[in-house]
Amino acid sequence: MSQEEIDPALNSVMQMCTFRMANRLFGVNILDVKEVNENTNVTPIYHAPPDICGYINIRGQILLVVNLRETFGFDHGHKANVGSGGKVVVFKPSVDEPFGILVDEVCDVVSVEQSRIVDRRAGETNTSEAARELRRAKDGIVYGVCPLERELLLVLNARYILAKQPAKSSDIK
């Protein structure tokens, strides 16, 4: 999502595809999502970074699968739900090369006013150096948060997910 796509000054409504990972609610712009697939039969890539689950084959198309649980540091040492009820959110080619993310559960499509999305970087000046360094490592993936009726929605920028991985699929052999 570019700044033009999410502009707090705008009063437009954005449709978010929501999903859960590690009991947290995340969302991405539904315009970036191609499909949700239950195929979690992931072929591992040996010596790949832990953020990369492996590849899946969907109707003859090979897709890289990213494990955002590792990227965000949730459940270190816990294997993602590969083959055990997880789903893969697959993104459109306009986002990046073919890839998807492994999620625990897909939820509803939620409409949010763009003006309610709070930039996560706002007011970051008083944080520790270690916290700022961790945020820089994940910079761009989490655009902001949006308060919903019962919980916070972490708004992800799909265009940065693959770019912020340690290696892109073309680099993995």
C-alpha positions as CSV (number, residue, x, y, z in Angstrom):
1,M,0.0,0.0,0.0
2,S,1.5,3.2,-1.0
3,Q,0.9,6.5,0.8
4,E,-1.7,7.3,-1.9
5,E,-3.6,4.1,-1.1
6,I,-3.6,4.7,2.6
7,D,-4.0,8.4,3.3
8,P,-5.4,9.4,6.7
9,A,-6.6,12.7,5.2
10,L,-9.0,10.7,3.0
11,N,-12.3,9.6,4.4
12,S,-12.6,6.6,2.1
13,V,-13.3,3.0,3.2
14,M,-10.9,0.2,2.6
15,Q,-11.9,-3.5,2.4
16,M,-9.4,-5.6,4.4
17,C,-8.9,-9.4,4.1
18,T,-8.3,-10.3,7.8
19,F,-6.6,-13.3,9.2
20,R,-5.0,-14.5,12.5
21,M,-1.5,-15.4,13.4
22,A,-0.4,-16.2,16.9
23,N,-3.8,-15.0,18.2
24,R,-3.4,-11.6,16.7
25,L,-5.7,-10.0,14.0
26,F,-4.0,-8.9,10.8
27,G,-5.4,-7.4,7.6
28,V,-4.2,-6.6,4.1
29,N,-6.0,-4.6,1.4
30,I,-8.3,-7.0,-0.3
31,L,-7.3,-5.6,-3.7
32,D,-3.9,-7.2,-3.2
33,V,-5.3,-10.7,-2.5
34,K,-5.7,-13.2,-5.3
35,E,-7.1,-16.0,-3.3
36,V,-7.0,-18.0,0.0
37,N,-5.9,-21.5,-0.5
38,E,-6.1,-24.5,1.9
39,N,-3.1,-26.2,0.2
40,T,-0.5,-26.1,2.9
41,N,1.5,-29.0,1.5
42,V,4.7,-27.0,1.5
43,T,7.8,-28.3,0.0
44,P,10.6,-27.1,2.3
45,I,13.6,-25.3,1.0
46,Y,16.7,-26.6,2.8
47,H,19.1,-23.9,4.2
48,A,16.4,-21.2,3.6
49,P,16.0,-18.6,6.3
50,P,13.3,-19.5,8.9
51,D,11.0,-16.8,7.5
52,I,10.6,-18.9,4.4
53,C,8.3,-22.0,4.7
54,G,9.0,-23.3,1.2
55,Y,7.1,-23.7,-2.0
56,I,3.6,-24.8,-2.9
57,N,2.1,-25.8,-6.2
58,I,-1.3,-24.2,-6.9
59,R,-2.7,-25.3,-10.3
60,G,0.8,-25.6,-11.8
61,Q,2.0,-22.3,-10.5
62,I,4.9,-22.5,-8.0
63,L,4.6,-20.0,-5.1
64,L,7.0,-19.1,-2.3
65,V,5.4,-19.2,1.1
66,V,6.5,-16.8,3.8
67,N,6.2,-17.5,7.5
68,L,5.3,-14.1,9.1
69,R,5.3,-15.7,12.5
70,E,9.1,-15.9,12.2
71,T,9.4,-12.5,10.7
72,F,7.5,-10.9,13.6
73,G,9.2,-13.2,16.2
74,F,6.0,-15.0,17.3
75,D,6.6,-18.4,18.9
76,H,10.3,-18.8,18.1
77,G,11.1,-22.4,17.6
78,H,7.4,-23.2,16.9
79,K,6.9,-24.6,13.4
80,A,4.2,-22.8,11.4
81,N,0.9,-24.6,10.9
82,V,2.1,-26.3,7.7
83,G,-0.3,-29.1,6.9
84,S,-2.3,-28.7,10.1
85,G,-5.2,-26.4,9.4
86,G,-3.3,-23.3,8.2
87,K,-4.2,-21.5,5.1
88,V,-2.1,-19.6,2.5
89,V,-3.1,-16.1,1.5
90,V,-1.9,-15.7,-2.1
91,F,-1.2,-12.2,-3.4
92,K,-1.8,-10.9,-6.9
93,P,1.2,-10.6,-9.3
94,S,0.9,-6.8,-9.1
95,V,2.2,-7.0,-5.5
96,D,5.4,-8.9,-6.2
97,E,6.6,-12.2,-7.7
98,P,4.2,-15.1,-6.9
99,F,4.1,-15.6,-3.2
100,G,1.8,-16.2,-0.3
101,I,1.8,-16.1,3.5
102,L,1.0,-18.9,5.9
103,V,-1.7,-17.9,8.3
104,D,-3.5,-19.7,11.2
105,E,-7.0,-18.8,10.3
106,V,-8.7,-16.6,7.7
107,C,-11.4,-14.3,9.1
108,D,-13.9,-11.9,7.6
109,V,-13.6,-9.1,5.2
110,V,-13.7,-5.9,7.2
111,S,-14.4,-2.3,6.1
112,V,-12.3,0.3,7.7
113,E,-12.1,4.0,7.3
114,Q,-8.6,5.0,6.2
115,S,-8.7,7.9,8.7
116,R,-8.9,5.3,11.6
117,I,-5.6,3.6,10.6
118,V,-2.9,5.0,12.9
119,D,0.6,5.0,11.5
120,R,2.6,2.7,13.7
121,R,5.7,4.9,13.4
122,A,4.1,7.9,14.9
123,G,5.6,8.9,18.2
124,E,8.5,6.5,17.9
125,T,11.2,9.0,19.1
126,N,11.3,8.0,22.7
127,T,11.8,4.3,22.2
128,S,15.1,2.4,22.9
129,E,17.7,1.8,20.3
130,A,17.0,-1.9,20.3
131,A,13.3,-1.3,19.7
132,R,14.0,1.1,16.9
133,E,16.4,-1.4,15.3
134,L,13.7,-4.2,15.4
135,R,11.2,-1.8,13.9
136,R,13.6,-0.8,11.1
137,A,14.1,-4.5,10.3
138,K,10.3,-4.9,9.8
139,D,9.8,-1.4,8.5
140,G,7.1,-1.2,5.9
141,I,5.4,-4.5,6.5
142,V,3.2,-3.2,9.3
143,Y,1.7,0.1,8.1
144,G,-0.4,0.8,11.2
145,V,-3.1,-0.3,13.5
146,C,-6.8,0.2,13.3
147,P,-9.0,-0.1,16.4
148,L,-12.1,-2.3,15.8
149,E,-15.0,-2.9,18.1
150,R,-13.3,-5.6,20.2
151,E,-9.6,-5.6,19.2
152,L,-6.8,-4.0,17.2
153,L,-6.3,-4.8,13.5
154,L,-2.7,-4.7,12.5
155,V,-2.7,-3.4,8.9
156,L,0.0,-5.0,6.7
157,N,1.5,-3.6,3.5
158,A,1.6,-6.6,1.2
159,R,4.1,-4.9,-1.2
160,Y,6.7,-5.0,1.5
161,I,6.3,-8.6,2.8
162,L,8.5,-10.3,0.3
163,A,10.9,-7.3,-0.1
164,K,11.8,-7.5,3.7
165,Q,12.6,-11.2,3.7
166,P,16.2,-12.2,4.1
167,A,16.2,-13.7,0.6
168,K,13.8,-13.6,-2.3
169,S,12.8,-16.8,-4.1
170,S,15.1,-16.0,-7.0
171,D,18.0,-16.0,-4.5
172,I,17.1,-19.4,-3.0
173,K,18.5,-22.5,-4.6
